[in-house]
Amino acid sequence: MQVKTEAYKVKKSFKLGEMIRIIQGNRSGESGIVTQILKNGEGEDSHAVITMINDGGNRCDLTVLLSNLRIKVEVDPNTQAAMSS
């Protein structure tokens, strides 16, 4: 089933605990876990608090616009090799 709508009406949605990647801004390419969803003045989800842990084990919490995030997709090299064979 197809549903047509204007692009500005489409909103990204994330769940607590999801692994995400930042796709815009000075932290672009970094990933973390959604630990909180924040709402704007109209009660709509607008930002996510992301917890990131670097290689040294340090924890960093960032607040990021939902439009600057996407679900992180892990690529298993063994699966990719099997698929390309």
N, C-alpha and C positions, 0 to 999 in steps of 0.2 A: 504494500500500500504506500502510495506517495502522498506527501503533504507539501503543499507549496505555501511559502510565507516570505515576508521581506526579511533580508539578512539582519537588519537591526533588531528584529524581534527574537533572534536566536541567542541564547545565553549559555555559556559554559557552566557545567555543574561538576563538582568534585565531592568526594566523600572523605570523611575522616579516615586516616590511615592509608590513603592512596599514595603511591609513589608518583611523583610528578617531576617534570623538567621545566626549568625556566626558559622561555623562548625569546624574550625580549628584555632589554635593559642591560645594565653593567654586570649583572650576574648570569647573563645568558649562557646556557649550556650546563649550568649546575643543577643538581637534583636534590630532592629531599622528600619528606613525608608531610602530608597535610595534617596539622594538629588542631586547627580551628578555622571555622568559616565566619567571616564578618559580614554584617549587613549594612547597607547604606541607609539614608534617611527615609526611603520609601519601603524599607523592609526587604529589599532584594539582596541576594548574595552578591557581594562586590569584590571582596578581597579574601585571601587565604593566608593564614599564618603557617609558614613552612619551617620545619625543623630540619636543619642540615648538620651532618656530622662529617668533619673533614678527616683526612688520613691520620692526623695526630690525635684524634679522638675528641677534639673540641666541638662543642655544640653551639650552633648559631640559629637564632630564630629570626625570620624575615617576614614582613607583611608584603604580599605581592598581589597586584590586580589579577583577577581570574583570567582576563584576556591575555595575560602574559605567561600563562601556564598551559601545559598539555600533559596528558598521562605519559609516564615513562614506559617505554617498551623495551624490554630486555631482548637482546638477540643472542641466541645460543649458537656459537660457531659450529658445534657438532651438528645441529639441526640444519643450519644453512648449508654445510658441506654435503650433507645427505640429500638435501633438496636439489642442489645444483649438479649432483652426479648423474 
